[in-house]
Amino acid sequence: MEIKSVELLAPVHKKQLLTYLRLADKRLGLLINFHVALIKDGITRIVNGLEDDDHAKSPSRKEG
């Protein structure tokens, strides 16, 4: 669990938590930002082992 109190979470915050998860050999982490009106809006789940959307490839489809 990584706790922040910043106006906006930057990509570096997510990568920092992902690094902690990898080093601790854990699968799931929570990034919690307390600088929001509703706490549910400040909670981000980070999963170790999932591909980034930018790098994910769509499955190839065979035709015929």
N, C-alpha and C positions, 0 to 999 in steps of 0.2 A: 504494500500500500504506500503510495506517495501522496503527500498532502501539500497543497499549494494554496496561496491566496494572491492570485494575480488577476488582472482584468481579463486577459485572454490567454488560453493555453496555447503555447507554441508547439510546433512539431518536435522540438528538442525535448520537451517535457515527456511526450509519449515515448520517444526513443530512449530517454534516460530510464524510464520505468521498464521498458522492454529489455534493456541491458541488465537491470537488476534481476529480472525474471530469468534471463538466460544464465547468469552467474549463479543464482540460487537453485537452478534446475526446477523452477516452478512454472506452472502453465497459465495461471490467471492472476491478474493484478488489477487494482483499482487506483485510478488517478482521481483524487478528490480536490476540487477547487472550492474554497469557502468564500470566494469573492463573487457570489451570486445571490439573488434574492431567494430562490428556492434551491435547497440542497440537491434535489433530484436533477436539476439542470447542471450541477457541477460535478456529477459522477460519470467517469468514463471507464469502461472495461477495456483492458488490454490483454490480449491472449497471445502467449508465446507459441510460435509454431505456425501461425496463420500467415499466408502471403498477404502483402500489401495490395490494395485494390489497384494501384498503379502498375504492379508487377504481375498481377494475376493474369493467367492466360485462359481464354475461353476454351472449353473442350472441343477437340476436333470432331467433326461429324462426318461419318462415312456416307456417301451417297450410293444408291444402287442396290 
